[in-house]
Amino acid sequence: MTELDALFSPITIRNTEIPNRAVLPPMGTGLCEKGGRVNDALLAYIKRQARGGAGLLISEITAVHPTGMVAPKQVGAWDDDFLPGLKALAENMRAFGGKAAMQLHHAGRESFYMIKKGKAMGPSAVPSLVYGQAPAEMSIEDIREIVAAFGTAAGRARKAGFDAVEIHGAHGYLITQFLSAISNHRMDEYGGSFENRSRFAIEVAEEVRRNVGDNFPVLFRISAEEYIKNGYTVDDILGILPQLVGAGVDAIHASVGTHGSPAGVTSAPPAFEPGFNVWRARKIKEAAGIPVIAVGRFNDPRPANNAIATGDADFVAFGRQQLCDPDFLQKARENRYEDIRKCIACNQGCIEREMFEGKSVRCAINPETGQELAYPEQPAAQPKTVWIVGSGPAGLIAAYEAGRRGHEVSLFEKEPEAGGNILYACKAPHKEIYGDWIRWQARQVEKAGVPIQTNTKVTADMIADAKPDAVILAIGGEKIIPQIPGIDLPHVYDAWQVLGETAAPGKNALVVGGGLIGMETACFLASKGSSVTLAEQLESSPVPKYTSHGYTLHKYLREKQCIFRFSTAVRKIDTAAVTFAAGEQTEEVSGFDQVVLAVGMKPRNALKRDLEKSGFPHTLVGDALEVRRIMESVEEGARAAWEL
């Protein structure tokens, strides 16, 4: 017996043996061509994922009908013209011994792309909770056409060489819309009772089975609970499982929530514990009597193995973890758990980049994902001496990638510990995992043979004397200090002093600034028992609630009864009171024993100016170029190393 015997044991679905219980679940990439054709970028991505050794790989959402596309770069399967690309996709998914399933998808009303084109459809003309606009209500003829489209697309999957298909009945897309009383207001046989609302799902499963024949596995992905006010529950789902099984479904993929659910539960942030959804998988497994795939922010194979060994589930899906480290299963097999890059559930590259920016997939902390065609696996043709200044996210990844490619790298950090501002950001509630990651990355840099020279402030003269072949400036950002009378008083601190715990939390704290730093500082103070007031000049926080992290921050502060003062500037700080200005009105408020300045950062540019004056070539990356997210810093640091 080994630590992961259950996870790495084979299992059979219908007539197909799956070599192990690890699943690469379907995740949209935005990598294919507009119109849905598979291309080299998508094939390179999926082959890299397959190399990780998952037993079952499920393709990204694949549109069964042109009205069901969620985005212009979604893989299509509604016509035989797609078959050559689908065949190549299946071949690459199967390249390392795993089995390949194609996911069958129709977005229904949850497609801004189709809403804009005036082609979005749904069970009823009820506005999307995400986009706020209503689709056209489907006629009986529409329903029959889409049911048939699921079936013919499934037939193409088999013809293309896939080992199975999965019906996407989760996350608020068309099948979920029929199941949900929130989106389904029909009065015919497809509406009303939960049994009636499930009719569409059952008919789709029957049609898929009819098209693929008896000896071909059919999986069904379902949101085991709608996870929204007045939505259906897992007990409702249990009631339709016999019909799904009778319709030909061989396994259930038990996800949770919709894109309209609070907290981004479909791609759960760190506030949710790994495995948080497993109990629903167990209920479904016990009721259905067929294999069940568990989902729930797994980023370590050991608890996943335990879920299988104890009978909670038959498979575990590793979605974002697979993007974060495609090799994590192999590392686990080799007992190299310390080398596994664990997903931090930030959602920056895998969810928000695609949904809100319309761009292709990335991973915020793994620059290879989504850039497989650009990623240089071989050593550099001409090794160089490289100085990297700064060891935040951009500097650490630049050092690792440059060292990996064989360059002679010197990495300098002026502080006692590598990590940059992540060492402060990780102090907010639920962000501890960010600190785990940045310290992991620093260890990986050193394991790659690059020593980190801490407590070393690099000057232009030092660079001029050493004459390295290349210099990468990853010196990060510096705090913005607002010019407010009274900021020199002894009870006034900045966010870094508070988060760095060199200043004890006050009893009644005022945080000045409602951006990310201010919100996280406010959460940290609230977690320590402070009563917090947050003042922000804008009408609302620039941290959007529609992101999972933003939602978590806002929710936490509401629960801690934080007082928000938006459209409010701080004009003066006195020992006894703070003067606020809202428009033309001013107000003095007393009672604050601590004022914390958290108005943001700007690029640190002293060394940059010195190098520009001397004419020494250098590359700026990360916050030193522009203050942004982890994802941009990591990608810029990596590319600077790749381009040496």
N, C-alpha and C positions, 0 to 999 in steps of 0.2 A: 504494500500500500504506500502511495506517495501522497503529498499534500493536496494534489489536484486530481486525484483519480476520478472523481465524479465528473468534473468539468471535461476531462480529456477522454472519457469513455464514449464509445459509439452508441448510436440509437437509430432505430428504423422508423421512418414515417411512411405509412402505406408500404410500398415495395422498395423504398429507397433508403439505403443505409447512410447516415450522416456520420462522418468520422469523429466528431467531437461535439460538445454541447455549446460551444461559443458561437454566437451569431453576430455577423455584421448586419445591422438593421438598415432599412432603406433611409437614405439621407440625400436630400436634393443637393446638387452640386453647382448647377448653372454652367457646367463646362461644355455641354454639347453645342451643336450649331443651332442658330435660330431656326425654328420650325421642327426641331426634335430629332435631328440626325446625329448619330454617334460619331465622334471624331477622335483624333489621336490624343487630345488632352484628357478626355474622359477615359479612354482605354488605358492610358498611362496611370491615371489616378486609381482606377479599379484594380489594375494588376498589382500596383504597389500595396493596396489594401489586402488583396488576396494573398500576397506573399507572407502576411502575418500569420496565416495558418488557421483562421476561423473555419469551423466545420460547415457552417451554412452561411452563404452570402446572399443578401437580398438586394436587388437593384434599387436605385433611386426611383421615386415615383415615376411611373411610365403611363402616359396619357392614353386612354382607350378610345377617346373621341376628341376631335378638335375643339369642341365646346368646353372640354374639361381641363384645358391647360392652365396651370397656375402661373406660368411665366413663359416667355417666348423661347427660353433655352431649357425646356423640359423634354426629356426623351419621349418620343412618340411611338405608338404601336397600333395605330388604327388603320394602317394600310400595308400591303405587302411590300411597298417600296422601302419600308423601314427594315425589312428582313436582313439584308447584308450587314447593316450596323448592329442589329440585335444579335446576330450570329457571332460577330466579333466580340461583342460585350460578354456573351455567355462563355466564349472560349477563354477570355482573359480572367473572368471570375473563377473559372474551373482550373486555372493554370497550375495551382499548387495543391490540388487534391481536395479542395472544398467543393461542396455542392452549390449550385447557382439557382436562385429563384428570381423570377421577374415580378415586380409589384405592379398590380393593376389599379389605376387611379383615375378618379374624376373629381375635380375640385368643387363642382357645384358653385354655390355663391361665394366661396372663399377664394376668389381670384380677382384681384384688382385689375389684372391684365384683361380678363374677360368682361369685367364690369365696364371698363373704359371702351371696349369694343362693342358693348351693348349685346353681348352673347351669353352672359352669365345666366345660369338656370338653377332652380332649386325646387324642392317640394312645394314651397309656398313663396309668395312675393313678400318675404319678411327680410328687412335689412340685415346685412351681416353685422355681427358684433364687432368685427375688426375694422371693416371699411365703411360701415354706416349706410350702405346703399343696397337696394333690394334687387334680387334677380327676377327674371321672368318665371312665373309658375309653370311647372312642367305639365303638359297634357298627358293623357294616357298613352298617346302615340309617342311622345318624347320618352316616357318611361320605358316603353317597349324597345325603342331604338337604343337607349343607353344600356339596358340589360343585355341586349344582343351584342353591343359593342364590347362589353366586358368579356363575353364568351368568345368572340372572334379574336380579340387580342390575346386571350389565354391560349387559343389554338396556335397563334403565331409564336408565342413563347415556346411551346413544345416543338414547333417546327424549327425554331432558331437554335435548339439545342439546350435550352434550360432544363433543369432537373425538376422544377416545381414552379408554381405561381403563388403569389400572395395577393389576396383581395384587400385593398386599403379601405377599411371601414372605421377609421379612427380620426381623431384630431379635428373634427368639425367639417370634414369634406363631405361629399354628396351623401354617402351612405349614412354617416352620422347625422346629417341634416334630416334625413327621413326618420331616423330613430328618435330624434330630439323633439319634445313637445314645444321647445322654444322656437325652432325653425320650421316645424311641420304643423300647419294649421288646417290641413286638408280635411274634408268631410266625406271623402270617398273611402274605398277599401284600403288606401295607403295612409290614412290618417285616423286620428281618434285614439283608440286604445294602443298600448305599447305593442300588443300582438299585431295590430294592423300596421303600425309604424315600422315594424320589423319586416313587413312583407317584401319590400324592395330588396333588402339585404339577402333574404332567403332566395328570392328569384335570381339575384345575381349569382349566388353560390351554385344554384341548380344549373344555370346556364353555363357557368364556367366548367362545372363537372361534365356536362353534356359535351362540351367542345374538346376537353382534354382526354376523355375516356376514363376507364377504370384504374389503370395502372400509372397514375401520375399524381403526386401529392398536391393538395390544395390547402393553403394556409389562409387564415383570416385574421387580419390585424384589427383590433377593436379597442376603443377607449372603454376600459372596464368600468369607468365611471366618468360622467360628463364633467364633474368637478366644477360646477357652476350653479348658482342659485336657481332652484326649480328645475335643475337638470335631472336626467335619469341617474340611477345608482347601480352599483354592482349587483344588487339583488334583482333589479329589473333585467340585467343582462343574463343572469343565471336562468331566467325563465325561457329565454329563446335559444339556449345552447342545444337542447335536443333537436330543434328544427334545423339549426345550422349543421349539426353533425349528420342529420338525416339527409340534408341537401348535398352532402359530399365533402364537408370540411374535415380535414385530417389533423389540424393543429391550430391552436389559438395563440396569437401574439398579443399579450395583454398589456397594452399601454394605458394611459390615463389622460383625461382632459382634452380640451380643444384649444385652438388658437385664441378663442375668446375667453378662456378660463383665466382667472387671476394668477399672478405670480409666475407666469411662464412655465406652468407645471409640465407641459409636454416636453420641455427641455429644461428640466428643473435646475434652478440655481443652487449655490452651496447651502442655502438655508434648509434644503431638503437633505436628509441623511441618505447615504448610499443604501440602496435596497428598500427605500421607503414605500415602494409600490408592490413589493413581493406578496404581501398578504392578500391582495386582490387576485394575483396569479394563482395562489393556492386555492382560493374559493372556486375559481373557474376550473382549475384542474380537477378538484374533487367532484364538481358538478358535471363536467363534460365527459370525463373519462378518456380524454385524448391528450396528447402532449401539449404542453403550454410553454411559451417563451415569456420569461419575466423581463421587465424593463424597470429601470429606476436608478439612474446616476451611478452605475457601477464603474469604479475606476481602479479596482484591484481584483484580480482573479480569485483570491482566497475567499472572501465572503460570497462570491458567485458560486464557487465550488460548494460551499456550505449550503446555499439555498437549494442546490440540486441534490446534494447528499441527504438532506433532511426531508426531501419530497415536496418542497414548496413549489418547485418548477422543474421542468425537464431540460430547458435551455435558459441561457442568460444572454441578453443582447448588450453588446458593448458598442454604443454609437459614438458619442463624442470622444470616449477613451481611445477608440480605434483610430480616429483622426489625429488625436494627440500623440499617439505612439503606436504605429502599425505593427511594431515588433514586440509589443508587451507580452503576448502569449509565449513567444519564443524565449524571451527573457525569463518568464516565470518557469518554463520547462527547465531552464538552465540554473534555476535558483538564484537569479540575479534580480531580485525584487528591488534592490537599491538603485538599479539602473532604469527602472520603469518611470517614464515621464507621466505623471498622473494628471488627468484632465482637471482643470480648476473650475469648470462649469461657468466660464465667463460669458459664453455665447457670442463673443465679438465677431469671430470669423465664420463660424458654422451656421449661425442663425441670423444675427442682426445684419451682417454684411449682405446676406442674400435677401432677406425680407425687406429691409429698410433702405438698402443702397442699390439693390438690383445687380449685385456683382457676384462673381463665382466664389466657390467655397475656399476658405482658408482655415487654419487653426492659429489662434493668437500666439501660442507658445511653441508651435512646430512649423517652421517656415517651409518645410518640404510639401506639406499637404496642399493640394490644389496647384502646385508649381512643379509637378514631377518632371515635366519636359525641360524646365530650366535648372532643376537641381543638379549640381555637378557631383557625381558619385566618385569620380576618379581624382587622384592627387593633382595639384596644379603642375603645369608643365615647367614653370620656372618659379621655384620657391623664393619668397621674398622675406626680408626682415620687416616686421609690421609692429608698430606701436598703436595700442588702443588705449585711449584715455577715458576712464569712466567705466564702472562695472554695474550699471543698472541693466535692465532687460536688453537694450540695444548693444551695450558693450560686451556683456557676457555671451550673447549669441554670436556676435562678430568674432570674439576670441575663440569660441568653440569651433565655428565653421572654418575659420582661418587655420586653426591648429589641425583640424581634421583633414584639411587639404594639403598639409605638409609645410605650411609657412612657419617661420621662426617668429613667434608672437611674444610680445611683452605687453602685459595688461596692468594698468595702473589705476589705483583708487585712492583718493585723498582721505576717505573716511576709514575707521578701523575695521569695517566689515563690508564685503561686497553686497550689492543688492539695490543700491540707489533708493529711490523713494518708495519702492515696494515694501521696504522694511517698515515704513510708516503706514502705508495704505493697508497692510495686512492686519493692523490693530483693530480695524472696525469689526463689529460682530459679523460672523459668517465669512470673513475674508482671511481667516488664519491659513487656509489652504494656499493663498497667494505667497505667504511667507515660506511655506513648505516648498513651493515650486522654485522660488528664486534661490533658496539655499541649495536645492537639488541641482539647479543649473550651475551654480558656482562650483559644486563638487565635480560635476561633469567636465567643466573647463579644466580643472586641475588634473582629472583623470586623463584628459586628452594631452597632458604634458605642458599645459600653459600655467605657470605660477601666477598668482594674483598678488601684486605688490601693493599692499594696503598702506595707509598712512603716508602716502606719497603724492605730493602735489606736483604735477608736471608743469614746467614752464617752457616757453618758446626757446629759451637758451638751451635747455636740456635736449630738446628735439634737434636743435641746430647742431649741437655737439655730437649727438649720436648718429645723425643722418640716416634714419631708417628709410627703407624703400617706400613705405606707405604709412600714413597716419590716419587713423579713424577716430574722430572726435565724438565720443558718446558721453559728453560731460553733463547731459541732462538739463533740467530746468532749475531755476532759482525762485524762491518765494517772492511774491509781489507784496510790498509793504505799503498799504494805503496811507496817504498823508492826512491823518486825522489828529487833531489836537488831543493830547493826552495819551498817545500810544506808548510813551515812555514811563507811564506809571507802573508801579510794582505789581499790580494785579492784572496787567495786560501781557498776554503771551501770544505766540504764534502756534499754528496747528502742529508744527513739527515738534515743539517742546511738549505739547500735550500728548500727541501720539507716541513720541519717543519716551514718554513717561519720566521726563526730567522736571516736569511741572505737574503737581498733583491736581486731580480734577476738583473744580470748585463745587460748592453746594448749589449755587444759582449761577449758571454760566450763560453768557451771551456769546454766540458764535457769529462772527461777521463774515458773511459770504455764504450763498446757498448753492454753489456749484458742487462738483463731486467732492473736493477736499472738505468743504464746509459741511456737506451732508454726512460724510463719513466721520468727521470729527465730532459732529453732534451725536451721531449714533454711539461712538466710543464713549463720550461723556455720559450719555444716558445709560449705557450699559454699566457704568461705574456708580450709578445712583444720583448723578447730577440732575437738577431741574434745568432744562435747556430752553433757551429762546434763540431762534435763528433769524437773522436780519439779512435781507437780500434786496438789492435795488431793482431787480427785474420784477415783472408781474408774477412770475412763477419761477420755480427752480429750473435751471437749464439742464438738470438731470431728468430725462424723460421717464414717465411712469410706464411707458409701453415696453421698455427694456426690462428684462428679468431683474437685473441688479437695481435699476432705478425703482422698480416696484417694491423690492425688498427694503430699500432705504426709506422710502416714503411710509411704507406700512409700519416699519419698526418705530419711526419717530411719532407716528400717530398713536401707536400703542403706548408709547412712553409719555404721551401728552405733551410733546414738544410744542411750544408756541411759535408759530410762523409769522413773521412780519415781512411780507412781500411789498414791493414798491416802496421800500423804506431804506433810507441811507442813514448811516451813523455820522453825525456832524461833530460830536465832541464827547470825549470820555473824561469824566471827573471821578474822584475818589468815591463820591456819594451817589452819582447818577450818570446816566448816559443820555445824550440828546439825540433823538431820532427826528428825521425829516421825511414826511410823506407828502409830496407835492409842495404846497405852500405852507402846510401845517407842520409845526415843530412840537415835540413833546419830550419832557424830561421823565425818565423812568429810573427809579432807584431800586436797590436790592441786589444788584449784581456784584458778587464777590470775585468774579473772574470774567475777563473779556478775552476771547480767542480770535485772532485774526486769521482768516482762512479764505482769502479772496482769490487764490489761484497762483499760477506759476507763469513764468516767461522763460524763453531760452537763455541759458547761461552762455555768455558770449565773450568773456574777457580773453580767454586763450585763443578763441577764433580770431579776434581782432589782432592779437599779437602775431599769429601765423600769417594772416593776410598782409600785415605790414612787412613781414620778412620775406613774403613771397613763397613760403614753404607750402607745397601742395598738401591738401588734406581733404577728407570726406566727412561731412556732418551727417549724423544719424540720430534718430529718436528725438527726444525732447530738446536736444541741442539745436535741432533744425526747426521744430515746431512742436509745441506741447499737445500731445494727443494720447491715444490709448496704447495699451501694451502691444496690440497687434501690429500697429504701424512701426513701433520701435523695433520689434523683433524682425519684421520683414526687412526693414531698412538695414539693420545690423547684419543680417544674413546676406543680403545682396551686396553690401559693401565688401564682405569677405569673398563672395563668389566671384566678384569682378576684379579681384586683385591680379 
